Amino acid sequence: MEIYSEDHKIFRQAFVRFVESELSPHIEEWEEQREIPRWVWLNMGRQGYLCPWLDEKYGGSGADFGFSAIINKELARAGVGMGIGLHSDIIAPYIYAYGTEQQKLAWLPACSRGEKILAVAMTEPQAGSDLQGIKTTAVRDGNDYIINGSKTFISNGTTADLVIVAVKTDLEAPASKGISLIVVEDGTPGFTKGQKLKKLGMHSQDTAELFFENCRVPVSNLLGEEGKGFSYLMEKLQQERLISALGSQGMAERMLADTLDYVKTREAFGQPIGKFQHNAFKIAEMATEIEIGRVFVDSLIVDHMAGKEIVAKVSMAKYWIGEMANRVAYDCLQLHGGYGYMEEYPIVRHFRDVRVHTIYAGTSEIMKLIIARKLGL
Ligand SMILES: Cc1cc2nc3c(=O)[nH]c(=O)nc-3n(C[C@H](O)[C@H](O)[C@H](O)COP(=O)(O)OP(=O)(O)OC[C@H]3O[C@@H](n4cnc5c(N)ncnc54)[C@H](O)[C@@H]3O)c2cc1C
């Protein structure tokens, strides 16, 4: 099945060249700095690689989801953190779908230029999988909301200029009805960002706690209707999980490619280690699972572009490909022997980075819950 047109293929070649020349040489430096610097965002914005799907009037080029899929997968394959895809294809769509014309014109062109970086803040110290349990409140006071509470594990948390914050606007309503989404701008009094959190992996991706203390935000920063935040989040999760599955797939493909090169050249007992049947079979097993993942996720890209409701299938892909990429990481590292434990080999970074793929954007267990519910359980 071929899902990409000639235009997509030409775009992919150009984007891969861009990644190889402009991004890959700097990854280690960004890992040290614990963030991707602003010039990268601005550079990607100039090239049209941020939010390419946006209408021209908001700074995009009206590209279909296939172009976003290519960008996300190639960034994952190169080992560039997930914050850029999160900004372009997970968070900006909220503003596009639920924002007023005024909000869209005020924010989206700057997002596509890389001048405004986006974050979405749902998770709290006491509420992750159980999003309905959030405690951050926004109380109406004249033409403002006053926000109090805190969020954690927020990607792009320290670099973000605009944060879409999930808050409770109605404490009496059932949780699914009392949540709203409010855009908080960096620099708003009462809004502070914590230090970059120290993580197992994805070191070039900044992740932070965010604090709101009597943070006054104009009502005009409400996204969509009050009380509909939970259903907005649910509506957009399909694309978020598809992007996450694509990221896992990209990483799995990269790890296998690197390992294949390694086992062909590393010798033991007088022959390349890939020639030992056990290792050859391991590689064959991984290649098979990776191909299954690729075909599955590509079919979902087609369905998603056709506007189909594929919540159960993207949950399957998010869970299965995330877990598969972790199995691949384990076996690829093992095939590198002691060098698989040394920082100079990229497998080490991929092994660390891929671990979170079964956790963020909904854990594997939550994905299984969704699948089971769709099956009537
Ligand atoms: C690097 C990183 C980046 C992140 N980026 C963001 C971001 O940008 N914005 C944001 O809002 N959040 C973000 N998150 C948060 C992430 O989405 C949550 O960590 C995740 O949803 C899990 O929530 P939790 O950590 O509270 O775990 P918990 O919900 O406490 O879960 C703990 C364990 O219990 C299991 N569990 C929970 N409920 C059930 C159940 N009903 N049945 C079976 N098992 C269950 C879980 O699967 C998990 O194994 C990020 C997290 C990380 C690590």
The ligand as a Tripos MOL2 file, in Angstrom:
@<TRIPOS>MOLECULE
LIG
   53    58     1     0     0
SMALL
NO_CHARGES

@<TRIPOS>ATOM
      1 C1          8.3580   12.9730   29.4740 C.3       1 LIG1
      2 C2          6.9040   13.2340   29.7290 C.ar      1 LIG1
      3 C3          6.2570   14.2380   29.0010 C.ar      1 LIG1
      4 C4          4.9160   14.5310   29.2790 C.ar      1 LIG1
      5 N1          4.3200   15.5910   28.6180 N.ar      1 LIG1
      6 C5          3.0840   16.0010   29.0280 C.ar      1 LIG1
      7 C6          2.5080   17.2090   28.5060 C.ar      1 LIG1
      8 O1          3.0900   17.8930   27.6670 O.2       1 LIG1
      9 N2          1.3000   17.5940   28.9840 N.ar      1 LIG1
     10 C7          0.6160   16.8720   29.9080 C.ar      1 LIG1
     11 O2         -0.4750   17.2860   30.2980 O.2       1 LIG1
     12 N3          1.1300   15.7120   30.4130 N.ar      1 LIG1
     13 C8          2.3430   15.2690   30.0030 C.ar      1 LIG1
     14 N4          2.8910   14.1140   30.5120 N.ar      1 LIG1
     15 C9          2.1230   13.3590   31.4920 C.3       1 LIG1
     16 C10         1.6720   11.9910   31.0030 C.3       1 LIG1
     17 O3          0.6530   12.1320   30.0380 O.3       1 LIG1
     18 C11         1.2510   11.1900   32.2470 C.3       1 LIG1
     19 O4          2.4340   10.9150   32.9720 O.3       1 LIG1
     20 C12         0.5320    9.9220   31.8950 C.3       1 LIG1
     21 O5         -0.7340   10.1950   31.3270 O.3       1 LIG1
     22 C13         0.3420    9.0080   33.1210 C.3       1 LIG1
     23 O6         -0.1690    9.7130   34.2050 O.3       1 LIG1
     24 P1          0.5470    9.6040   35.6340 P.3       1 LIG1
     25 O7          1.9810    9.9060   35.4510 O.co2     1 LIG1
     26 O8         -0.2160   10.4320   36.5950 O.co2     1 LIG1
     27 O9          0.4270    8.0780   36.0420 O.3       1 LIG1
     28 P2         -0.8030    7.4040   36.8170 P.3       1 LIG1
     29 O10        -2.0740    7.8310   36.1900 O.co2     1 LIG1
     30 O11        -0.6090    7.6200   38.2710 O.co2     1 LIG1
     31 O12        -0.5450    5.8680   36.4850 O.3       1 LIG1
     32 C14         0.4060    5.0620   37.1860 C.3       1 LIG1
     33 C15         0.2700    3.6280   36.6800 C.3       1 LIG1
     34 O13        -1.0590    3.1530   36.9370 O.3       1 LIG1
     35 C16        -1.6550    2.7270   35.7330 C.3       1 LIG1
     36 N5         -3.0920    3.0290   35.7320 N.ar      1 LIG1
     37 C17        -3.7080    4.1960   36.0010 C.ar      1 LIG1
     38 N6         -5.0370    4.0760   35.8530 N.ar      1 LIG1
     39 C18        -5.2560    2.7790   35.5000 C.ar      1 LIG1
     40 C19        -6.4230    2.0130   35.2120 C.ar      1 LIG1
     41 N7         -7.6330    2.5830   35.2300 N.pl3     1 LIG1
     42 N8         -6.2820    0.7230   34.8710 N.ar      1 LIG1
     43 C20        -5.0430    0.1410   34.8200 C.ar      1 LIG1
     44 N9         -3.8950    0.8060   35.0880 N.ar      1 LIG1
     45 C21        -4.0140    2.1110   35.4210 C.ar      1 LIG1
     46 C22        -0.9450    3.5040   34.6350 C.3       1 LIG1
     47 O14        -1.0740    2.8630   33.3890 O.3       1 LIG1
     48 C23         0.4680    3.5350   35.1610 C.3       1 LIG1
     49 O15         1.1090    2.3370   34.8480 O.3       1 LIG1
     50 C24         4.2040   13.7750   30.2280 C.ar      1 LIG1
     51 C25         4.8600   12.7290   30.9100 C.ar      1 LIG1
     52 C26         6.1890   12.4720   30.6710 C.ar      1 LIG1
     53 C27         6.8570   11.3890   31.4640 C.3       1 LIG1
@<TRIPOS>BOND
     1     1     2 1
     2     2     3 ar
     3     2    52 ar
     4     3     4 ar
     5     4     5 ar
     6     4    50 ar
     7     5     6 ar
     8     6     7 ar
     9     6    13 1
    10     7     8 2
    11     7     9 ar
    12     9    10 ar
    13    10    11 2
    14    10    12 ar
    15    12    13 ar
    16    13    14 ar
    17    14    15 1
    18    14    50 ar
    19    15    16 1
    20    16    17 1
    21    16    18 1
    22    18    19 1
    23    18    20 1
    24    20    21 1
    25    20    22 1
    26    22    23 1
    27    23    24 1
    28    24    25 2
    29    24    26 1
    30    24    27 1
    31    27    28 1
    32    28    29 2
    33    28    30 1
    34    28    31 1
    35    31    32 1
    36    32    33 1
    37    33    34 1
    38    33    48 1
    39    34    35 1
    40    35    36 1
    41    35    46 1
    42    36    37 ar
    43    36    45 ar
    44    37    38 ar
    45    38    39 ar
    46    39    40 ar
    47    39    45 ar
    48    40    41 1
    49    40    42 ar
    50    42    43 ar
    51    43    44 ar
    52    44    45 ar
    53    46    47 1
    54    46    48 1
    55    48    49 1
    56    50    51 ar
    57    51    52 ar
    58    52    53 1
@<TRIPOS>SUBSTRUCTURE
     1 LIG1         1 GROUP 0 **** ****
